[in-house]
Every structure is written in C-alpha cells, then in structure tokens.
Amino acid sequence: MIEIKKMDEECLETFLQPLSELEREIFGINNYCISQLLEMIISTEYICFLAVEKKNILGYLIIHNIVDNYEIMKIGVLSAARKKRIGSQLLKKYVDTIKFPLLLEVRETNEIGQNFYNKNGFEKIGIRKNYYKDTGENAIIMKLDCK
C-alpha cells in the first residue's frame, strides 16, 4: 500500500539518501544535490511529501511556501511506478491543505508534464522566455487556484 507522508527531520536518516538518488535519476544535471534537499527539508519555507511503499520512495513533491502563494519546485515519480497516479496523490494530499494559488514552471517541450498538470486542474498563465539554463528553453507558467 502506498503511503503519502510529509518528510520531516525524523525521516532524514531513512529517506534523504534515497530521495537524493531518485532526484538525480529523474532530473539528471538539473537535480538538487543532497545538501540542497536537506536545506529544504529542515526549512519552514519548504514542504516535502513522499509517496512510500515498504520504505521505498516511489515519488515526491517539493513545495516552496511563498507569502501568498505556493510554488511546486519538483515533483518526481520513479519510472517503474508511473501510471499509478502517484503524482496526483501527492498533489491532492497537499492541495487539500492550502487556500492560496499553487504555481509552477514546466518546460515548453515537456508535453507529458503539461498534460499531467492540466488533468490536475492547472491552467497556463504565461511563459518565461529562455528560462532553462541548460537548453535556453522557455518555461510555461501554470497555476492552480486552491480553495
């Protein structure tokens, strides 16, 4: 059974290293290093949720709490666990607890990501030109209005 849990300092010993490895596997050179992940987890400005099954991380969501809105920094799901609605479960667990808009940037060429966000209620609100340093690619800004 998949459990969605908030990552906190008590989880660090068990989940920090596997989270870092999953982040590197999914995002390659654009990954957060282990020290960045640690900073986010212990900071009150970030919230991290994990999708865990038998102590294995299947996915995660990192949110930045910015005064009057929230921004998805990363959402990732283990490739072998995709198509199981884990990303949607992570989003739902978080979205049900907030009242401010949830924002994100997604690569212009990431059609799978855009489709995922559209299916979960996000709308395109703008473009950031040349946003991604590795490719110079534009980012699509998306927003979800929460309750």
N, C-alpha and C positions, 0 to 999 in steps of 0.2 A: 504494500500500500504506500502511495506517495504522500508524504507529509510536507506541508508548507510551513516553514519556521523562520522566525526573524533571527538573523545572525547577530550575536552579541559577543561580548568579551568571553563569556563562558564557552562559546563554540570554537574559539580560536584554535585551541590545540588540536581539535578533531578535524576542523574544516578549512582552515586557512590555506594550507598547502594544496589540498585537492582543488579548492576554488581557484587558486593561482594557476594550477596546471590546466584546468578547464578554460579559464580566461585566455591563456596562451594558445591552447588548441583552437579555440573558436576565432579569436581576433588576431592571431599572429603578431606582426610587428606593431599593431595598434593596441596591444594588450596593456592593462595596468599591471605593473610589477607587484611583487608581494608586499613591498613596503607601502605602496600607494593603496593597495587593498586594505592593509592593516590600518592605515590612517583613516580611511573612510569608515571602517567598521567601528573604530573607537570614537569617532567624531559624532557629535549630536546633529550635525548638518546632513548626514547621510543615513540612509536606511537600506539594509540589505536583507532580502528574503532568499531563502534556499528551498529548492524542491529536492527532498531527500527520500531515498528508498533504501532501506537496510544499510544506513550510514554511508551511502554513496550519493554524491551530489549529481542530480540529473539536470538541474538548471538553477539559474539565479537571476535576481533583479536588483539593481543598484539605483536608488533614487536620491537626488540631491534636493534637500528642503531649502528652497529659496523664499524668503519672506512671505510673499502672497501667491506663490505657485510652486510646483514641484517639477523636476526635470528627470527623465529617465536617462541615466548615464550609460548603463549597459543592461541588456537582457540577453541571456545566452542559454541555450539548451544543448546538452550532449547530443551529438549527431545520431547516435543509436536510439535516443529517446524522443526524437522529433515525431511529429504527427500524433502525439498523445495528449495534446492540449495543455502541456506543462506551462508554456509561456502564458497562455490565457489564465491558467490557475494562479500563477504568480501575480499577474496584473490584477485579477479580481480580488485577491486577498488584500492587496494594497489599496486599490481604488475604493473599496467599500469603507475605508477608514478616513478618507480625506474629503475636504469640501472645496479645495482650490483646484484650478486647472492643472493638468499634467501635460508637460511639453516634452518634445524630443526632436532630435535631428536624425535623419536616415539618409543614407547615400542615394543619390538620384538613380543609380543603376541597381539598387537593391529592391527588385520587384517583390521578392518573397517577403522581405521585411515590411514593405509598404502595404502589401495585401494583408499581412498579419495585423498591422495596426488598424487598417481600415475595417477589418472584420471585428475588431475590438472597440470600435466606436470613435477612433481618432479621425480628424479631418486635416487636410493640408491647409496651412495658413500662410506659407511663404517659402522663400528659397534663400539660402546663404550661398552666395557665389564663391567658388574656389575654397570651400570650407575644409576639405580634407587635404592635409599637407602632403600625404604620400602620393596622391594622384592628381591633386588640383580639382577634384570632382566637387560638384555642387552638393549641398545638403538640402533636403526637403524638411521644412519645419512642420511638425504636426502637433495637434492639440486635442486633448480630451477634456471636456467640461465635466467636472465631478459635482456631485450633489451639493 
